[in-house]
């Protein structure tokens, strides 16, 4: 019974995370490595995401979600973060992130 409840809780969390607003997604999935405004190079390796175009962000996120992109050896980490996101979430992030430039 405990296993069933844990599984339901984890699935429910994934559903809540899907279709969230981009600021919430960044706060819960991105900020620890990329910074609150996506202004940091994750682990000193990645691109600074808020300097990329919307098209490039979308292309990269879809590549990570599909498991076909592995920039700087971070593919598995990014796949785990991106996999639960819907295509609508990815579109929203791709449009929102470039607005965070300072």
N, C-alpha and C positions, 0 to 999 in steps of 0.2 A: 504494500500500500504506500509506503514512504517513497519507493522508487517511482510509482505512478504519479504521486503528487509532485515530486521533483521534476519529472518529465513535463507535466502539464504547466508548471510554473515557468520552466525554461522556454517552452514553446510559446506561452503567453507573452513572455518578455520579448521574444523575437517579433511577435505580431505587433506589439506596442511600438517597437522601434521602427517597424516598417511604416512608410508614409509619414514620418515625423517631419517637422520643419527643419530646414538645413542648419539653423543655429543649434538646435538640440542635437542633431546628428554629430555636428562638429564637437560639441561639448562632451558627448558621451563616447565617441569613437575616434576622434582625430586629434583633439587638443593636446593630449599627453605627449605625443611625439611631434606634431606639427605646429603647436602653439594655438592660442585662442583665436588668432586672426590668420592662421595658416601661414605664418611668417617665418617659420623655422624649417631648417633642413633636418628631417627626421634622422636621428642617430648620426648626424653629420654626413649623411650619404645622399639623401633624396633631393630632388628639386624643391625649391621654395614654391609651394603650390599656388599661393595667391598671385604669383607673377605669370602663371600660365593662362592661356586662352580657355574659354569655356569648352571649345571643341576638344582641346588637348586633355583637359581634366576629364571630360566625359569618356574619351577614348581610353585613357589610362585606367579609370575606374572600371569600365566594362572589361578591359583586359585582365585586371586583377580578379574581378568577379568570375570570369570564365576560367581563370587559372592559367591563362596564356601569357601573362606578363610577370616577369620576375626581375625587375630593375634592382640592382645593387643587392641581390640576394634576399630581398624583402617580400617576395611574392607570396609566400605562405602566410606571413603576418598580415599582409594587406588583404589576402583572400579571406582570412578569418574575420576581418573587420567589415569587408564589403559584401560578403556573401548574403547576409540577411536583408540587405537593402533592395528595394524594388527599383525598377527602371525609372519610375517617377521620382524616387528619392535621388537617384544619380543625376537625373536631369536638373532637379532643383539645386543640388550641390554644385553642379557645373556652372549654373547661372549665378549662384550666390557667392561662391568663393572669390571670383575676381573683384567683387565689390569690396572686399576686405583689405585691399591695398591701402597702405598709409603713405 
